[in-house]
Amino acid sequence: MAHPKRRTSSAVRDKRRTHYKLTPKAVTACQTTGELHLRHKAYVVDGDLYLNGKVAIKDYAPVASAAAPTEDEE
């Protein structure tokens, strides 16, 4: 395997890392419900699943994952 011939100084290392930064999530308010949500993602308001400002599924109930324990198993 290749190994560096010289140790990378902390200044060089830190200059390289200046471009690694967090960016804020793209959050938008829905024109229909006024709810804040991630762009291009479905979201639940009052039991209905919305996508693109329209009701995608009425009376939406998310399915519990198989890994999560149920109340009976505890």
C-alpha positions, 0 to 999 in steps of 0.5 A, a space after each residue: 500500500 502507498 504511504 505518505 512520504 511526509 507527514 501532513 501538517 495540521 494547516 494543510 489538513 485543515 485547509 483541505 477540510 474547509 470545503 466540508 460543511 453542512 448545508 441547511 435542509 430545503 424546507 418549504 411551507 405548503 400552500 394548501 395546509 401551511 405545514 412546513 415540510 422537506 421539498 419533494 417529500 410526502 408529509 402527513 397532516 391530520 392523518 392525511 398524506 400530502 404530496 405536491 399540495 394534494 392529498 395522496 392518501 386519505 386517512 393514512 396510517 404508517 405501517 410499523 417496521 418489523 424491527 420495532 417491538 410492539 406493545 405486546 412483545 415488551 
